[in-house]
Amino acid sequence: MGATAEQYLQQLDTGRRSDLPETTAGTLRLDVRDNGSTDHWYLTISDQQVQVARSADEADLVVGADRWVFDRMVNGQLHPGVALLRNELTVQGNMQLLMLLRRIFKGPSGARHPRELGRAAMAARASGRSAAGARGERS
């Protein structure tokens, strides 16, 4: 298994993240339940940056789940929307911020964004056509 949610959040890069929408701002509190206790992680999102703190302060969106659910989301093994539909996590507040978790948490190892895959496929087709065209002109 990869990193735990706690390990990931502790080392989360606070620099600019181009994968976050420029206009999105808000606060999320992650309530991570384990063995009868709850750890609180407070994420502040603004200007494509994420600041992480340990706090139980009120937030625009509060997401609660067992530790194993957050661990699976961090490792790209569980989409937040799927976890919500399975009642594996609870949310209260601005639901639009829920999908930011998918961008904040890394995907599975080796995963690539669909747009990146599409661009690579288009480039491969274009280079294949130009090579075939060049061969045809020489014949």
C-alpha positions in Angstrom: 0.0 0.0 0.0 1.2 3.6 -0.6 1.2 6.5 1.7 -1.3 7.0 4.4 -3.6 10.1 4.3 -1.7 11.5 7.3 1.7 11.0 5.6 0.5 12.6 2.4 -1.1 15.6 4.1 2.0 16.2 6.2 4.2 16.5 3.1 1.6 18.1 0.8 3.4 20.7 -1.3 2.1 24.1 -0.6 3.4 25.6 -3.8 1.3 26.7 -6.8 -0.7 23.8 -8.3 -1.8 24.3 -11.9 -4.2 21.4 -11.6 -6.5 23.5 -9.3 -8.9 26.0 -10.9 -7.6 29.6 -10.6 -11.0 30.9 -9.4 -11.6 28.3 -6.7 -11.2 29.2 -3.1 -12.5 27.7 0.1 -11.8 25.6 3.1 -12.1 21.9 3.7 -11.9 20.0 7.0 -11.1 16.4 6.8 -12.3 14.4 9.9 -10.4 11.2 9.8 -11.9 8.6 12.2 -9.8 5.7 13.6 -10.3 3.6 16.7 -12.8 5.9 18.4 -10.8 9.1 17.9 -10.9 11.7 15.1 -8.0 13.6 13.6 -8.9 17.0 12.0 -7.0 18.3 8.9 -7.8 21.8 7.7 -7.1 22.7 4.1 -7.3 26.3 2.8 -7.4 26.6 -1.0 -6.8 29.9 -2.7 -4.8 31.1 -5.8 -4.0 27.5 -6.8 -2.4 26.8 -3.5 -3.3 24.5 -0.7 -2.3 25.3 2.9 -2.6 22.4 5.4 -3.1 22.7 9.2 -4.3 20.6 12.1 -7.5 22.2 13.2 -11.2 21.5 14.0 -12.3 25.0 12.9 -15.5 25.4 10.9 -14.9 25.0 7.1 -16.9 25.5 3.9 -16.9 21.7 3.5 -16.5 19.1 6.2 -15.7 15.6 5.0 -15.7 12.7 7.4 -14.7 9.1 6.9 -12.7 6.2 8.4 -9.0 6.4 8.0 -8.9 3.5 5.5 -11.3 5.5 3.2 -8.9 8.6 3.2 -5.9 6.3 2.7 -7.5 4.8 -0.4 -8.4 8.2 -1.8 -4.9 9.5 -1.2 -3.5 6.6 -3.2 -6.0 7.0 -6.1 -7.8 3.7 -5.3 -11.1 5.4 -4.4 -12.8 8.4 -6.0 -14.4 10.7 -3.5 -17.7 10.6 -5.5 -17.8 6.8 -5.4 -17.1 6.9 -1.6 -19.9 9.3 -1.2 -22.4 7.1 -3.1 -21.3 4.1 -1.1 -21.9 6.0 2.2 -18.2 5.6 3.1 -17.8 9.3 3.7 -20.1 12.0 4.9 -20.1 15.6 3.7 -21.6 18.8 5.1 -21.3 22.2 3.3 -20.3 23.3 -0.1 -20.4 20.1 -2.2 -18.6 21.8 -5.1 -15.4 21.6 -3.1 -15.7 17.8 -2.8 -14.3 17.2 -6.2 -11.2 19.3 -5.3 -10.1 16.3 -3.2 -9.6 14.3 -6.4 -7.2 17.0 -7.6 -5.5 17.4 -4.3 -4.9 13.7 -3.7 -2.6 12.1 -6.2 -3.9 9.5 -8.6 -2.7 5.9 -8.9 0.9 5.5 -9.6 1.6 5.8 -13.3 -1.7 7.5 -13.9 -1.9 10.3 -16.6 -4.6 12.9 -17.2 -6.9 12.0 -20.1 -6.0 15.2 -21.9 -2.3 14.2 -21.7 -3.2 10.8 -23.2 -5.2 12.4 -26.0 -2.4 14.8 -26.9 0.1 12.0 -27.0 -2.2 10.0 -29.3 -2.8 12.9 -31.6 1.0 13.6 -31.8 1.7 9.9 -32.6 -0.9 9.9 -35.3 0.4 13.2 -36.8 4.0 11.9 -36.8 2.9 8.6 -38.3 1.0 10.4 -41.1 3.9 12.7 -41.9 6.3 9.8 -42.0 4.0 7.8 -44.3 3.6 10.9 -46.5 7.3 11.5 -46.7 7.8 7.8 -47.7 5.1 8.2 -50.3 6.7 11.3 -51.8 10.1 9.6 -52.2 8.7 6.5 -54.0 
